[in-house]
């Protein structure tokens, strides 16, 4: 598996560290539903078989965080970009 | 047909033409008392114990491919009960005890071999951790011995004892641990369950759930609609996929774990050995191949194959521990999809949907758990209450905070 880093170009998997599902949204701690919302955000996952939005860290490269769209059935990288502020 | 030395002799004398299929080729009926989704070790064991222990024989096991074609055929066949925590240890010890009687129980040679499991330690701190685990095991009535470096050297003289970076200080040994033949476990349970009236239906993929209000009352499959009063899911590796059909979201991520087998060599590694300074474990099959593995490929995957950095890491672990095998060629490698739960421990529980039961989240540990997983899941389905040794494996423990964090590193989906 190779990831096309937008800054460094195509690099081997061993340069990257995986940080999992990128769709995590930090819940509002002041919400009356906060307990339930934090449980869902921290523990529950869609875990799709197919395209998956995920975060990778280019640890042995430019040290950028990357938002990668990858097919979990084939490991094909579908898209790579820097995360946007609106992602979190 | 009962297997014995006399059956074998009789068949030998008649040219082996009288052997019958080990289990019936069943056609799906319209309805059953219980449906088990997943014809792997856990699903088949569940069906067997439902019939044997609880007298529920109107059971179907639905398998998407052929039985044992998932993780039951992709593991490294290790059995052990060397767990620390009170939520885990009695469960895995019950599994160990079921392994010890399994072949007589099933009248099937599962090649259970108690050749010992040795976890090596490489520092004083790691020795203390292992001593604690060994003490916890003995307090639960499980065998454990702490070996010093000399004790390990007597058992395994071929390890690298001159390794300055990872010196071998000793190991925690469970002599009752060992290996079993993974396919034979599946076939033995299938045959024994089928003999008791369980229908084993392969090439039958579940594509949806039948609902009446909140209740789950059946499944849609590639071979038609089948109704049942109770439905158990034992599809570790595909749990999230099947659960989504019922609208459930679970505390599970799927990861690929690779394993390897070398060409066959003469008897060399006497038991199961694990490297404590990296992540590497090895045993030798009865055919002579070295069977070994290590870390997960660390990203979500359903691909049943991994990538090269993990292959390199595993082989580096092998070379650090036992350079003697450096010239042995790797014959095959493969990947299995692990249900990685968020605390590294499994789930055997009801779901929020009445009629639907969940057996999932086995992480690396599914094979050794097969008998007890089936026993406890059958108990849960038959009696609607958790079995005594599986009480901690609740689905709601993530919400309530009662995690079973065997490794002690907090909740994350890539634990052992």
Boltz contact constraints between the chains, C-beta under 6 A:
constraints:
  - contact:
      token1: [A, 1]
      token2: [B, 307]
      max_distance: 6.0
  - contact:
      token1: [A, 13]
      token2: [B, 307]
      max_distance: 6.0
  - contact:
      token1: [A, 13]
      token2: [B, 309]
      max_distance: 6.0
  - contact:
      token1: [A, 14]
      token2: [B, 309]
      max_distance: 6.0
  - contact:
      token1: [A, 18]
      token2: [B, 298]
      max_distance: 6.0
  - contact:
      token1: [A, 18]
      token2: [B, 299]
      max_distance: 6.0
  - contact:
      token1: [A, 39]
      token2: [B, 399]
      max_distance: 6.0
  - contact:
      token1: [A, 43]
      token2: [B, 251]
      max_distance: 6.0
  - contact:
      token1: [A, 43]
      token2: [B, 342]
      max_distance: 6.0
  - contact:
      token1: [A, 43]
      token2: [B, 398]
      max_distance: 6.0
  - contact:
      token1: [A, 44]
      token2: [B, 249]
      max_distance: 6.0
  - contact:
      token1: [A, 44]
      token2: [B, 251]
      max_distance: 6.0
  - contact:
      token1: [A, 45]
      token2: [B, 253]
      max_distance: 6.0
  - contact:
      token1: [A, 47]
      token2: [B, 240]
      max_distance: 6.0
  - contact:
      token1: [A, 47]
      token2: [B, 253]
      max_distance: 6.0
  - contact:
      token1: [A, 47]
      token2: [B, 254]
      max_distance: 6.0
  - contact:
      token1: [A, 49]
      token2: [B, 241]
      max_distance: 6.0
  - contact:
      token1: [A, 49]
      token2: [B, 302]
      max_distance: 6.0
  - contact:
      token1: [A, 52]
      token2: [B, 300]
      max_distance: 6.0
  - contact:
      token1: [A, 72]
      token2: [B, 300]
      max_distance: 6.0
  - contact:
      token1: [A, 72]
      token2: [B, 301]
      max_distance: 6.0
  - contact:
      token1: [A, 72]
      token2: [B, 302]
      max_distance: 6.0
  - contact:
      token1: [A, 73]
      token2: [B, 302]
      max_distance: 6.0
  - contact:
      token1: [A, 73]
      token2: [B, 303]
      max_distance: 6.0
  - contact:
      token1: [A, 75]
      token2: [B, 303]
      max_distance: 6.0
